[in-house]
Amino acid sequence: MKRVFIIHGWEADPESNWFPWLKKELEKKGFAAVVPAMPNSAHPDCAEWVAYLKKIVGRVDKDTFFIGHSLGAITILNYLNDLAAGEKVGKAILISGSNKNPGFPKLASFFSVPMDIAKIRQTSDSFTVIHSDDDPVVPIEMGKEMSDALQAEFITVHEGGHLNTGNGFFEFPLVLEKILEQ
């Protein structure tokens, strides 16, 4: 069975943003969709988040997919960086995120782990980065840099802000479409 893990960001939870909508839509399509409540969302720690993700995901394969919003994107990259050689996932969709700290000292642990981008690129044949051209939290240039490093498909959403409910994103059909693509 295809499994999708939707990882929220800083100060968010499984009921935030478009996550409940996407989970429901994926389940209608036969996916097992999980939106875990990442630990200590108000005071996140990378090691804690990655360890928790490892625990809930278990073994990965080509039918394991990841979607990360904001801090969830770098969490996924840190998780993939820790996979054993030869382990691969189906897809990683990174939304409103960056592989460099956009200026939040409280989130330093997520960006201080040495990342082997070449190794991360080998963990999946499909990386997609989705970013808004007016994101006030993570500038689009940072999303483009991450996309370039991953050799990912880059999709720009016009005037979408941080692509969350504060900008009207209660549903996100583009993300569903990208997961369903073969």
Secondary structure in CASP SS format (residue, H / E / C, confidence):
PFRMAT SS
TARGET T0000
AUTHOR 0000-0000-0000
METHOD secondary structure of the structure
MODEL  1
M C 1.00
K C 1.00
R E 1.00
V E 1.00
F E 1.00
I E 1.00
I E 1.00
H C 1.00
G C 1.00
W C 1.00
E C 1.00
A C 1.00
D C 1.00
P C 1.00
E C 1.00
S C 1.00
N C 1.00
W C 1.00
F H 1.00
P H 1.00
W H 1.00
L H 1.00
K H 1.00
K H 1.00
E H 1.00
L H 1.00
E H 1.00
K H 1.00
K C 1.00
G C 1.00
F C 1.00
A E 1.00
A E 1.00
V E 1.00
V C 1.00
P C 1.00
A C 1.00
M C 1.00
P C 1.00
N C 1.00
S C 1.00
A C 1.00
H C 1.00
P C 1.00
D C 1.00
C H 1.00
A H 1.00
E H 1.00
W H 1.00
V H 1.00
A H 1.00
Y H 1.00
L H 1.00
K H 1.00
K H 1.00
I H 1.00
V H 1.00
G C 1.00
R C 1.00
V C 1.00
D C 1.00
K C 1.00
D C 1.00
T E 1.00
F E 1.00
F E 1.00
I E 1.00
G E 1.00
H E 1.00
S C 1.00
L H 1.00
G H 1.00
A H 1.00
I H 1.00
T H 1.00
I H 1.00
L H 1.00
N H 1.00
Y H 1.00
L H 1.00
N H 1.00
D C 1.00
L C 1.00
A C 1.00
A C 1.00
G C 1.00
E C 1.00
K C 1.00
V E 1.00
G C 1.00
K E 1.00
A E 1.00
I E 1.00
L E 1.00
I E 1.00
S C 1.00
G C 1.00
S C 1.00
N C 1.00
K C 1.00
N C 1.00
P C 1.00
G C 1.00
F C 1.00
P H 1.00
K H 1.00
L H 1.00
A H 1.00
S H 1.00
F H 1.00
F H 1.00
S C 1.00
V C 1.00
P C 1.00
M C 1.00
D C 1.00
I H 1.00
A H 1.00
K H 1.00
I H 1.00
R H 1.00
Q C 1.00
T C 1.00
S E 1.00
D C 1.00
S C 1.00
F E 1.00
T E 1.00
V E 1.00
I E 1.00
H E 1.00
S E 1.00
D C 1.00
D C 1.00
D C 1.00
P C 1.00
V C 1.00
V C 1.00
P C 1.00
I H 1.00
E H 1.00
M H 1.00
G H 1.00
K H 1.00
E H 1.00
M H 1.00
S H 1.00
D H 1.00
A H 1.00
L H 1.00
Q C 1.00
A C 1.00
E E 1.00
F E 1.00
I E 1.00
T E 1.00
V E 1.00
H C 1.00
E C 1.00
G C 1.00
G C 1.00
H C 1.00
L C 1.00
N C 1.00
T H 1.00
G H 1.00
N H 1.00
G C 1.00
F C 1.00
F C 1.00
E C 1.00
F C 1.00
P H 1.00
L H 1.00
V H 1.00
L H 1.00
E H 1.00
K H 1.00
I H 1.00
L H 1.00
E C 1.00
Q C 1.00
END
